[in-house]
């Protein structure tokens, strides 16, 4: 019996009155996405319940078999011990608490049984509907008052989003979900599911371009390029080549005819023009990002081993701004817009190197199959985001970064640095020896 057939006659989501660990995990993930879009407290509670469920009755001695988790503990520990040289203990506490999901979720996914095909289908359908509702909410503002909001984009003001006030996480969440939707598409069992997921994906792609947040759009096109190359080397060579060749034309057309994206691109060019002409006011987002790179790099050179302390990053950056760019007002003084620089500045270059190795470790488990390709694309999106944003310094950013990464990692059926428990070797939407592994999907 194949893994795809198993959910039809064994305990699985919506198919049995008795819920097993993977069923409860799916329910907790629904709760996480509700908290992502609405009250963040629900997100925190759902993460905790997810961890408790997965690790229930698991001998703690087995935790230490997971070398990737141990490496994550190491870089979070570097944040923890920076308490001793952080003057702002309140900000240190905030920064440290934000890193706790890295101690819970990777370990929880390690000991969680593989999700069945049915569980993944329902996860993608329901989360897809949630994100599509969020996208329609956001785009409704443009429909109701197009003149006002297109004018706002001339000043780099973005449409309202769910989650509130975090258009970067909203954009990245949509971009990475699109990967998951494409991944699960071949095993959607019901025609209505394909219609629902297909419609959701189409609306979300439109939303990405209308919202016009650079990180989300670039991440999406990274996936499209990667998928085209992957398809070219599998059984969909012609389709892959057509998509790859047509991408420049498609992107030119969407920039030309999507007004918000058009204004966003124009604003980016204008900000670079102002910077080249000596404007160091920090009023322009992209230029402020470059300023943050320069200032944080100089501070790291002054504190290479231990950093300034995770709690003092903001205060030290403020002092550097006051010295180098005194015309930049307080509201425009940024955290280093690069997560690697944040780690080095807060805890020292050794802590940054531990973080780098932690992020590279999953690549050692990749294989030449479909699961590994989709995992790599989520990983690559995460790397891009870490390079241009302090993505792990906010609860929603951490959630978007880690939940999709771990979901695809879990689908690979093996964990970096350890042999998975035996239950993880069975089930799953895509058996490693099935034809779905070879399909571009």
C-alpha positions in Angstrom: 0.0 0.0 0.0 1.4 3.4 -1.0 1.7 6.3 1.4 -1.0 8.2 -0.5 -3.4 5.4 0.3 -2.7 5.2 4.0 -4.8 8.2 5.1 -7.9 6.5 3.8 -7.9 3.8 6.3 -5.7 5.0 9.2 -6.0 7.7 11.8 -5.7 11.0 10.0 -7.1 14.6 10.1 -10.9 14.8 9.7 -11.0 11.0 9.2 -11.1 9.6 12.7 -12.6 10.6 16.0 -9.3 9.9 17.7 -6.7 12.6 17.1 -3.1 11.6 16.9 0.0 13.8 17.3 0.0 14.9 13.7 -3.7 15.8 13.8 -3.2 18.0 16.8 -0.1 19.5 15.2 -2.2 20.5 12.2 -4.8 22.1 14.4 -2.1 24.0 16.3 -0.8 25.2 12.9 -4.2 26.6 12.1 -4.1 28.4 15.4 -0.6 29.8 14.5 -2.0 31.3 11.3 -5.0 32.8 13.1 -2.5 34.5 15.4 -0.4 35.6 12.5 -3.3 37.4 10.9 -5.0 38.6 14.1 -4.0 38.6 17.9 -0.3 37.6 18.2 -1.1 36.0 21.6 -2.9 33.2 19.7 0.3 32.7 17.7 2.4 32.3 20.9 0.0 29.9 22.6 -0.4 27.8 19.5 3.4 27.5 19.1 3.7 26.3 22.8 0.9 23.8 22.3 2.5 22.6 19.1 5.8 21.9 21.0 4.1 20.3 24.0 2.1 18.0 21.7 5.1 16.9 19.6 7.4 16.3 22.5 4.9 14.6 24.8 6.3 11.3 26.0 9.6 11.8 24.1 12.6 11.0 26.3 14.6 14.3 26.6 17.8 12.2 26.1 16.7 11.8 22.5 16.7 15.6 22.0 20.4 15.6 22.0 20.6 13.4 18.9 19.4 16.4 16.9 22.6 18.3 16.0 20.7 21.0 14.1 18.7 21.8 17.2 21.8 21.8 19.3 23.4 24.3 16.9 20.3 26.5 17.2 20.5 26.3 21.0 24.1 27.5 20.7 23.3 30.6 18.8 20.3 31.4 20.9 22.6 30.9 24.0 24.9 33.6 22.6 22.0 36.0 22.7 21.3 34.8 26.3 24.8 35.4 27.7 25.0 38.8 26.1 22.8 39.8 29.0 26.0 40.3 31.0 27.2 43.2 28.8 23.8 44.6 27.8 22.9 47.8 29.6 19.3 47.8 28.4 18.0 44.7 30.1 14.4 45.3 29.0 15.3 45.3 25.3 17.6 42.3 25.9 14.6 40.4 27.4 12.5 41.2 24.4 15.2 40.1 21.9 15.8 36.9 23.8 12.1 35.9 24.1 11.7 36.4 20.4 14.3 33.6 19.8 12.4 31.0 21.9 10.6 29.5 18.9 14.0 28.3 17.7 14.3 26.2 20.8 10.8 24.7 20.4 9.7 24.3 16.8 12.8 22.6 15.2 12.8 20.0 18.0 9.0 19.5 17.8 9.2 18.9 14.0 12.0 16.4 14.5 9.8 14.1 16.7 6.5 14.7 14.9 5.3 11.9 12.6 5.1 12.8 8.9 2.0 14.5 7.8 -0.3 12.4 5.6 -1.4 13.6 2.2 -4.9 14.4 3.5 -3.5 16.5 6.4 -1.3 18.5 4.0 -4.3 19.0 1.7 -6.5 20.4 4.4 -3.6 22.5 5.8 -3.0 24.2 2.4 -6.7 24.6 1.6 -7.6 26.3 4.9 -4.4 28.4 5.2 -4.8 29.4 1.6 -8.3 30.6 2.3 -7.1 32.6 5.3 -4.3 34.3 3.4 -6.6 34.9 0.4 -9.1 36.6 2.7 -6.3 38.7 4.1 -5.2 39.6 0.5 -8.7 40.6 -0.5 -9.0 42.8 2.6 -5.8 44.6 1.7 -6.6 45.1 -1.9 -10.1 46.4 -1.0 -8.6 49.6 0.1 -7.2 50.2 -3.4 -10.5 49.3 -5.0 -12.4 51.7 -2.8 -10.0 54.7 -3.1 -7.5 54.1 -6.0 -6.4 57.7 -6.4 -5.5 58.1 -2.7 -3.5 54.8 -2.4 -1.7 55.1 -5.7 -0.6 58.6 -4.6 0.5 57.1 -1.3 2.8 54.7 -3.2 4.6 57.7 -4.6 5.8 58.3 -1.0 6.5 54.6 -0.3 3.4 54.1 1.8 2.0 50.6 1.5 -1.6 49.3 1.6 -2.9 48.2 5.0 -2.4 44.5 5.6 -3.2 41.6 7.8 -1.0 41.1 9.8 -1.4 44.8 10.8 1.5 47.1 10.4 3.9 44.4 9.1 3.7 44.5 5.3 7.1 42.8 5.0 5.9 39.7 6.9 2.6 39.8 5.0 4.4 39.8 1.7 6.9 37.1 2.6 4.1 34.9 4.1 2.3 35.0 0.8 5.4 34.4 -1.3 6.5 31.3 0.7 2.9 30.0 0.9 2.8 29.9 -2.9 5.7 27.5 -2.8 3.8 25.2 -0.4 0.7 25.4 -2.6 2.6 24.4 -5.7 4.3 21.6 -3.8 1.0 20.1 -2.6 -0.8 20.6 -5.9 -0.1 17.2 -7.4 -1.7 15.3 -4.5 -4.9 17.4 -4.2 -7.4 14.6 -4.3 -10.6 16.4 -5.0 -11.3 18.6 -8.0 -12.9 21.3 -5.8 -9.6 21.4 -3.8 -7.7 22.1 -7.0 -10.2 24.9 -7.9 -9.9 26.4 -4.4 -6.1 26.2 -4.1 -5.6 27.4 -7.8 -7.9 30.4 -7.2 -6.1 31.2 -3.9 -2.7 31.0 -5.6 -3.9 33.3 -8.5 -5.3 35.9 -6.1 -2.1 35.7 -3.9 0.2 36.3 -6.9 -1.9 39.3 -7.9 -1.8 40.5 -4.3 2.0 40.3 -4.2 2.3 42.6 -7.2 -0.4 45.0 -6.0 1.1 45.2 -2.5 4.5 45.8 -4.2 6.8 45.0 -1.3 10.2 44.3 -2.8 11.2 41.4 -0.6 8.0 39.4 -1.4 8.1 40.1 -5.1 11.8 39.3 -5.5 11.3 36.1 -3.5 8.4 35.1 -5.7 10.5 35.5 -8.9 13.4 33.6 -7.3 11.0 30.7 -7.0 9.7 31.1 -10.5 13.2 31.1 -11.9 14.2 28.1 -9.7 11.1 26.2 -10.7 11.7 26.9 -14.4 15.3 25.6 -14.2 14.1 22.6 -12.2 11.3 21.9 -14.7 13.8 22.2 -17.6 15.8 19.4 -16.2 12.8 17.1 -15.5 9.9 16.1 -17.7 8.6 19.6 -18.4 11.5 21.0 -20.3 9.4 23.0 -22.8 7.3 24.6 -20.1 10.3 25.4 -18.0 12.1 27.1 -21.0 9.0 29.1 -22.0 8.5 30.4 -18.5 12.2 31.2 -18.1 12.5 33.1 -21.4 9.2 35.0 -20.9 10.0 36.2 -17.4 11.6 39.5 -18.4 8.7 40.4 -20.6 6.1 39.4 -17.9 7.9 41.5 -15.3 8.2 44.5 -17.6 4.4 44.3 -18.3 3.4 44.0 -14.6 5.6 46.9 -13.7 4.1 48.9 -16.5 0.4 48.1 -15.8 0.2 47.5 -12.1 0.0 51.1 -10.8 1.2 50.5 -7.2 4.2 48.4 -8.4 5.0 51.0 -11.0 5.1 53.8 -8.4 7.1 51.6 -6.1 9.8 51.0 -8.7 9.8 54.7 -9.6 10.3 55.6 -5.9 13.2 53.2 -5.6 15.0 54.8 -8.5 14.2 58.3 -7.1 15.7 57.4 -3.7 18.9 56.2 -5.3 19.1 59.4 -7.3 18.7 61.5 -4.2 21.4 59.5 -2.4 23.9 60.0 -5.2 23.2 63.7 -5.1 24.1 63.8 -1.4 20.8 63.4 0.4 21.7 61.6 3.7 18.4 62.5 5.5 17.3 58.9 5.9 13.9 59.7 4.5 14.2 57.0 1.8 13.9 53.3 2.9 16.5 51.8 0.6 19.0 54.5 1.4 18.4 54.1 5.1 19.1 50.4 4.7 22.5 51.2 3.2 23.2 53.6 6.1 22.4 50.9 8.6 24.9 48.5 6.9 27.7 51.1 7.1 27.1 52.0 10.7 26.6 48.5 12.0 29.8 47.3 10.2 31.8 50.1 11.8 30.4 49.1 15.3 31.2 45.4 14.7 34.8 46.4 13.9 34.9 48.1 17.3 33.3 45.1 19.2 34.3 42.0 17.1 34.2 39.2 19.7 31.3 39.9 22.0 29.4 42.6 20.2 27.6 45.5 22.0 25.1 43.2 23.7 21.7 42.1 22.2 19.9 44.7 24.4 22.0 47.6 23.3 21.9 47.3 19.5 19.3 50.1 19.1 21.0 52.5 21.5 24.4 52.0 19.9 22.9 52.5 16.4 21.3 55.7 17.7 24.7 57.0 18.9 26.3 56.0 15.5 23.5 57.8 13.6 24.0 60.9 15.8 27.7 60.9 15.0 27.7 60.0 11.3 24.2 61.2 10.1 22.9 63.8 12.6 20.2 64.9 10.1 18.4 61.6 10.3 15.5 61.9 12.7 14.9 59.3 15.4 12.0 57.6 13.6 14.2 57.0 10.5 17.1 55.4 12.5 17.1 51.7 11.6 18.2 48.5 13.1 20.8 46.9 10.9 18.8 45.6 8.0 20.6 42.4 7.7 20.1 39.5 10.2 23.7 38.4 10.0 24.9 41.9 11.0 22.4 42.0 13.8 23.8 38.8 15.3 27.4 40.0 14.9 26.6 43.4 16.4 24.7 42.1 19.3 26.7 39.0 20.2 30.0 39.1 18.2 31.3 37.6 15.1 31.6 34.1 16.6 27.9 34.1 17.3 27.2 35.2 13.7 29.4 32.3 12.5 27.4 29.8 14.6 24.2 31.2 13.1 25.6 30.9 9.6 26.5 27.3 10.2 23.1 26.6 11.7 21.4 27.9 8.6 23.7 26.0 6.3 23.3 22.6 8.1 20.0 21.6 6.4 21.7 21.7 3.0 23.8 18.7 3.9 20.6 16.6 4.0 19.4 17.5 0.5 18.8 14.8 -2.0 18.1 14.8 -5.7 14.3 14.7 -5.4 11.3 17.0 -5.5 11.1 17.5 -1.7 14.6 18.7 -1.5 14.1 21.2 -4.4 11.1 22.8 -2.7 12.9 22.9 0.6 15.9 24.6 -1.1 13.6 27.3 -2.6 12.1 28.1 0.8 15.6 28.1 2.3 16.8 30.4 -0.5 13.9 32.8 0.1 14.8 32.8 3.8 18.4 33.6 3.0 17.4 36.5 0.8 15.2 37.9 3.5 17.9 37.6 6.1 20.2 39.5 3.9 18.0 42.6 3.5 15.9 42.6 6.7 16.3 42.0 10.5 13.7 39.3 9.9 14.2 37.5 13.2 13.7 40.5 15.4 10.0 40.4 15.3 7.4 37.7 16.2 5.7 37.6 12.8 8.9 37.6 10.9 10.2 34.7 12.9 6.9 32.8 12.3 7.0 33.2 8.5 10.7 32.4 8.4 10.6 29.2 10.4 7.2 27.6 9.9 7.4 27.1 6.1 11.1 26.2 6.4 10.3 23.5 8.9 7.2 22.3 7.1 9.2 21.6 3.9 12.1 20.2 6.0 9.7 17.8 7.6 8.4 16.7 4.2 12.0 15.7 3.3 11.7 12.9 5.8 15.1 13.5 7.4 16.6 16.0 9.7 20.0 17.7 9.5 22.5 16.0 11.7 20.4 13.0 12.9 18.5 9.9 11.8 14.8 10.5 12.2 12.7 8.4 14.4 11.2 5.4 12.6 7.6 6.9 12.4 8.9 9.7 10.3 10.1 7.3 7.6 6.5 6.4 6.6 3.6 8.5 5.4 3.9 11.9 3.9 2.4 13.3 0.7 5.3 12.3 -1.5 7.0 9.0 -1.0 10.6 9.3 -1.9 10.4 6.5 -4.5 7.2 7.7 -6.2 6.9 9.4 -9.5 5.8 12.5 -7.8 9.3 12.9 -6.6 10.5 13.3 -10.2 7.7 15.6 -11.4 8.1 19.3 -11.6 4.7 19.5 -10.1 
